[in-house]
Amino acid sequence: MNTKIILALLAALTCAALLAPQSGLTQPPPCPPGMVWTPGGCRPAPPPPPGYPPPRPVPPPPGYGPGYGPGYAPAPPYDPNIKQVARRYVTLHSCPGEACPPVTSLSRGTPVRILSWEGPFVFVRVPDSRIEGWVKRNRLTP
């Protein structure tokens, strides 16, 4: 039983000796910027690896940016008089009324420019063409 106590005390002393701060070791002196500590003293730091620091992003030239660049143009300004045909087909008439003779028909999505209105009818022209006529306003996009 005495040997067990002696072994336990010996183990405790060994652990305490290993965990105690050692007075013979000191921190290395601080090195100036650009130097690193080695066992022989402060030495110049090795060069950084290639690609470090990472290159900084270059700002885009004037006129370029998100959504803009070669081949891109800014969005055209909003024109409240430009609408689209909202129905599958609409008939353009020569005067403001359903009984007026038809001029032509337009399919859904065709852009039109509103030039004037009279009651529920609007006089429209298809941009970049000579097609124009009267159509009910509720048959175009809001």
HUBELGI-V642581 format. One record per backbone hydrogen bond with DSSP energy under -1.0 kcal/mol. NH is the residue of the N-H (numbers start at 1). CO is the residue of the C=O. E is the energy in kcal/mol with one decimal. If there is no record, write none. Layout:
BEGIN
nh	co	e
NH	CO	E
NH	CO	E
END
This chain:
BEGIN
nh	co	e
5	1	-1.6
6	2	-2.2
7	3	-2.4
8	4	-2.0
9	5	-2.5
10	6	-2.4
11	7	-2.2
12	8	-2.2
13	9	-2.4
14	10	-2.0
15	11	-2.2
16	12	-2.3
17	13	-2.2
18	14	-2.0
19	15	-2.2
20	16	-1.4
35	32	-1.7
36	43	-3.1
38	41	-2.1
41	38	-2.2
43	36	-2.8
45	34	-2.6
52	49	-1.5
64	61	-1.9
68	65	-2.3
72	69	-2.2
82	79	-1.8
83	112	-2.8
85	110	-1.5
86	139	-2.4
90	106	-2.2
92	104	-3.3
93	134	-2.8
94	101	-2.3
97	95	-1.9
103	92	-4.0
106	90	-2.7
108	88	-1.6
109	85	-2.6
110	107	-1.7
112	83	-2.8
113	125	-2.9
114	81	-2.9
115	123	-3.3
116	123	-1.2
118	121	-3.0
121	118	-1.8
122	135	-2.9
123	116	-3.1
124	133	-3.0
125	113	-1.8
126	131	-2.6
129	126	-1.1
133	124	-2.1
134	93	-3.1
135	122	-2.1
137	120	-3.1
139	136	-1.6
140	137	-1.7
141	84	-2.6
END
